[in-house]
Structure formats: C-alpha cells, structure tokens
Amino acid sequence: MKRVYREEEVEKGSDRKEQKSLTTCLRARFA
C-alpha cells in the first residue's frame, strides 16, 4: 500500500515535510 493517504489531503498539505510525516505515521500504524 504505497498510497494510503488521500490525494485530497496531500493537495491540502503540499508541504513535503507534512506529507512524509503522514506517510511515516500511517506506515508505522499498518506495519
């Protein structure tokens, strides 16, 4: 699952840092 976060949320937070944080948190949750 590479795309766990919603595309809408990614567009809202165009900050790459926030995106990375979200993906990392989600990855840790699903891991």
N, C-alpha and C positions, 0 to 999 in steps of 0.2 A: 504493500500500500504506500505508494510514493506520494499520492495526492490525498492526504487525509483532511487537510484544511480546505475550507470552501474558497472557491475562486473569488467570491464577493469579498470575503474577509481579507484576502490577500490584496485585492484592489484598494480596499479601505485603508489598510496599513501598508502603504507602498514602501514603508521603511524595511530595508533588507534585514536589519537587526531584529525588528519585531517578528518578521517572518521566520527567521532562523529560530528565535525563541519559541514561537508557536510550534514549529515542526519538531523541535527537540523535545518539548514538553509532551506533545502527542506521541512521539516515538517512545519516550520513556513509559508513557501510560500503556501503550499497546505492547511494548516489548515484553 
